[in-house]
């Protein structure tokens, strides 16, 4: 948004405002969800053997 020209920024704001409902105080309420995943890549057999021989 910061790199947009002021006219483009205003256009984005207007489109967004028309698409969402506002509370009487002007705030916008919405539900958000966050998902997180952590994984590990398996060690290849040759690397594992080399490390075990040290």
N, C-alpha and C positions, 0 to 999 in steps of 0.2 A: 504494500500500500504506500509506503513512504516514497517509493520511486515513481509513483503515478503523478501525472500532471494534476493540478487542483481540480480541473473540470472533470477528469476521469474519476478522481477520488469522490467527488460529489455525486457522480452518476452511480458508482458502486454503493454509496451510502443510501441513495434514494431507492435503488432496487432492493437492497437488503431491508430497508425500513418497510417497504410495501409488502415484503414476503413474510415478515414475522409480526406476531402480536406483541403489543407493549402493555405493561401494567399501567395503572393510573399515575404512578409516580415516574413513568418513563423508562423503567427498567425492563429488561428482557429476561424471561425465564425459559430455560431449556434443560433437557436431560442429557447428560453426557456419560459415556462409559469409556473406561480405559482398560486395555488389555496389555499384559506384559508376558513375554516369553523369554526364557533363558535356556540356551542349549549348549551342548559341548560336542565338538567334532571328535569322532573316534581317532585314536592314534594308530597310524599304520603299523603293521607287524614289524617291518624292518627297523623302524625308528624305536619301537618298544624293545626289540632285542638288543639293539646297540646300546640303549640306555641301561639295560639290565646287566650288560657285560662290564660296565665301568665300575 
